[in-house]
């Protein structure tokens, strides 16, 4: 590719800055969850192994999902794709990931969850092998559709492994650790792909990334036997706790929360899909695009604990207004900015872009009875993934007609539609306790 010569001067600085950002975000997350970390430290070896197993899968799967953003401009240039076709690639991956999440959960009723998780990880890795051998749009689309099927197993099964392994308040702490490992994958694998693209062409880079998933699948299987013993024993205790748990459900409130999440997910996916092209229009190289995405994901990783903390203190309504307002203002401010200033703003946008989802996810238990939460989370994950699948191709059509800047402006105004829904939801929640590990009074 003609750009390749311009990539090397930026590679070292991009990776160094990305590593430092990752360290700072991890330190922030550690400081804000120190108390929760103590409960994890007191867990048994089998429980920690279950968490490590789920976390390793989360790193790889979230990293796989988000490194695609680095590849989209490469594929557009290689195969002469329009924005609608680029959106189709991204949307196809998310569509199958959304469609197969509930079926993947049902399969675990007959097959060991660890085997399903390892098989899905291997399938997701295989998608990059196939993509590396593709010769056009059809081959890429088939590979990504297959990859989405593999990716569908991770969220419902890995989160279930963690929640089954840990009990009571420790479950929230363990899930917090599990969620943060996904952010590590989002930051590290796109940065790794950007680095590899400075050293080689995209096809062998994909094969290297596929190898990471293959190794992870083997590790999952090696850890499986002791983890399964733990899951069986804890499953009995969890079922007993559910049987005696309180019954309270607000279906209208859940629908409102679900609607907010759909809009938020569609906007987030649209922004991330078009950000590489916006940066490219400002003169960014592939390495700089990878840095830009890493900055957004680093801000998003910091946004989860920050917004979870704010949600617990000031409520869902105020937090949604703050995060979505920050996202809209940040995206609009980004459009005319030069590349250097854009890098400064991207972590701030990441905080708002990713922070809302942590508040919404944490609110689900307040609206759904304990015995219905597994199904509710399945619906929640499937719906948000579905919105993420539909948004890129639709926004791609808009981008082909009106251009990337106008599409980004539309995304900025679109996220503000969540605020009226949050206003209606607020009285249903009363005084929320999002992010608080103690039970509600």
Steps between C-alpha positions, in 0.01 A plus 500: 500500500637846424442620857725237651819707482343773714404263778836414652587845638184497713494138615726520807341818638149361443570175682685675785214743555246220479684296765522799735128575458417137577707519820330820614152363432580179687626704796181706503284191487704341781466803727123529450438130569745434783233372735359266239847368427533385860198275459656346189827446689314298764355264239609139461745380240219340300300824500800702386560245225141540382545876490831469314340267249211739428730802498739347245209430266374856550837652409519305174138537389468873573840554342392308189178702476674836518814435296268485200484881514870514413446267204201676344702778329751239380227287345330804351821595323587141402162408350357842406205480743240769565396604848181292476708192420738580787197531727373167367822329608484644849124449526522140378740409780275662760183350349608140543650579839162637606291223345692211658542624858177346631547173302854478639358525852253222425775272371667513841201315646627190318872573454765622744516883497880487483490284187252737335712801598819338368326395179366851445845647558651261246226587250559873550872446440424301183313799359828692479667210321220503242507879471873483435435267206210702355517675165207739524190620680317166493790310655543761772127501576483121530802499731356771724157338514671185622707701746186655644361154573817417694492831684137448607593248770728721705280754680214276619717199586806672650289735714296201616821317597611796713162558666468127576849473645459796738213557740321799655688833490813332362317434175477874427871546574596202284280619213668840527841336452361291214356809327828689529693220329286560193629858496854366510423301187345804333813703564768239436390303193418801277837649601668167420331488160608856424859406591492183289375700202814715521714185476312286246196487274154445648465133406788357711404745775157335512654155524709608800191639673312177424776306677429694821143370498612146432737502797226650720257222402753237605558677833125506566477126449799435727331697781161336446486202743546675837286789387211271412502350850476850640218598268290194586526557875433870478212449259309315771558780751402768249177320410412481870568871543282582200216288635490704822578838341260795485271544205485845345487591132429818311445399139432854378815623669702218345364589154603862551846395615525262205404779257765733642755222460403439136553867410824518697639182340406609146668837550812345652535250217439766235762729649763227526430381145549845347773631731782336297374669185463835673859474626614385157344814355710704742816333364543216752701190411389147596724514809345831604150361442591212731620753757177697467290189565721406797443847646122461466505155658726622781257781573217248488676274747537793738141603434355175633609540865460879490144485366413206724609712795301800375194287434501379859530854634297724269265250331438367151336814362782738592764252386335438162463874440866547590642213293282541193543877508876450524489257207294733278711807578823305459408356161390839366819663629710224341381568145695824429799418721848434359639152557725591794218656702268215404730258686459711814119495475452131416546364858240751623255382236578142603393573858155614390471248220560197721394635838127492433498126433647419841223696672227338290639150554518555874137615511354175362485325842295790639226437245494120475432231761793270590355192328458696174839668488678240287236535231493880539875528455475270196238730347706806593820363342316379190321830450809715536695272267211513253502880505875486446441278197232715336668837556817470284336409165223758545748769594720380214221580253473844656879539481510408131243769428600781735858422607668404825481839680122529453455140614700571815290812565184289467640254755572785741142627485359146507644416843302787651181298438592296809442796734115519475484123560724536807270773633201263474698216658625702795181492716470122450847445646448732795837547668730264309787309653694417184848370571429444874572146610271509805140385451232761464317601816 
